[in-house]
Amino acid sequence: MNDNIMIRLGTEAEKQELLNTHPHVKNVIHDNGYFIIAKIEDTVVGYLWAFKRDIPAPVEQSEIFINIIEVIYTNLRCQGVASAMVKKIIEIAEREKAYQVRAYCDIGNEPSHRLWLKNKFSISPVKMPNGSIPGSFVSYVI
Ligand SMILES: CC(C)(COP(=O)(O)OP(=O)(O)OC[C@H]1O[C@@H](n2cnc3c(N)ncnc32)[C@H](O)[C@@H]1OP(=O)(O)O)[C@@H](O)C(=O)NCCC(=O)NCCS
């Protein structure tokens, strides 16, 4: 990955700035949670927002669910930026003793499926009652 790209937890001000410049992310980034950014100098070029929730019995532990991950600038994709943000959320999940990190991925999203496979997530197709498969849950057990 480009040495100029810094991966770290974003501040509340950086979150607000992203919400202002990319209003569509309001549907997928909420209060609190884990906000990770990829930044080059003053520009946020990628972000991940995830939240923690409980998993019921028999696990009865927590999981960290990634609601959104995006590398905003398409010329910066395929260089490991998203993988670096995934590694960061896995580190956090390990520190917080979560059971797993999970996400949902649309069926036609090949770059995203490749991202999860590359980072050793397992992929489980989601089958709807009418038999259609709109996407996959992907999970990485800590
Ligand atoms: C999915 C996404 C976050 C990946 O970001 P990224 O920084 O390119 O990810 P990485 O470079 O870490 O890894 C992506 C892998 O997918 C591969 N890939 C990327 N685009 C691809 C494509 N169009 N077809 C096939 N493979 C592709 C890359 O080559 C890479 O694998 P490799 O290193 O083994 O070659 C980025 O494409 C994106 O922002 N997409 C739009 C938002 C989105 O779909 N988010 C996911 C929601 S679940």
The ligand as an ORCA input file, in Angstrom:
! r2SCAN-3c Opt
* xyz 0 1
  C     -14.697     -3.323     -2.109
  C     -13.634     -2.230     -1.930
  C     -13.830     -1.594     -0.541
  C     -12.239     -2.878     -1.994
  O     -11.257     -1.879     -1.755
  P      -9.722     -2.094     -2.202
  O      -8.882     -1.100     -1.483
  O      -9.658     -2.124     -3.677
  O      -9.454     -3.551     -1.615
  P      -8.058     -4.361     -1.604
  O      -7.108     -3.729     -2.570
  O      -7.636     -4.502     -0.198
  O      -8.527     -5.799     -2.124
  C      -9.462     -5.927     -3.169
  C      -9.239     -7.206     -3.912
  O     -10.268     -7.333     -4.906
  C      -9.683     -7.360     -6.199
  N     -10.536     -6.587     -7.092
  C     -10.799     -5.280     -7.017
  N     -11.615     -4.909     -8.014
  C     -11.871     -6.028     -8.722
  C     -12.685     -6.309     -9.837
  N     -13.378     -5.337    -10.454
  N     -12.749     -7.583    -10.277
  C     -12.056     -8.566     -9.666
  N     -11.273     -8.341     -8.562
  C     -11.188     -7.097     -8.105
  C      -8.330     -6.714     -6.042
  O      -7.464     -7.108     -7.064
  C      -7.920     -7.205     -4.656
  O      -7.457     -8.542     -4.657
  P      -5.875     -8.895     -4.885
  O      -5.074     -7.963     -4.027
  O      -5.810    -10.323     -4.465
  O      -5.622     -8.668     -6.319
  C     -13.706     -1.147     -3.054
  O     -13.756     -1.798     -4.316
  C     -14.899     -0.212     -2.913
  O     -14.814      0.812     -2.230
  N     -16.027     -0.547     -3.546
  C     -17.245      0.265     -3.433
  C     -17.909      0.105     -2.080
  C     -18.216     -1.358     -1.768
  O     -18.637     -2.119     -2.618
  N     -17.986     -1.723     -0.495
  C     -18.177     -3.086     -0.015
  C     -19.517     -3.233      0.627
  S     -19.626     -4.857      1.390
*
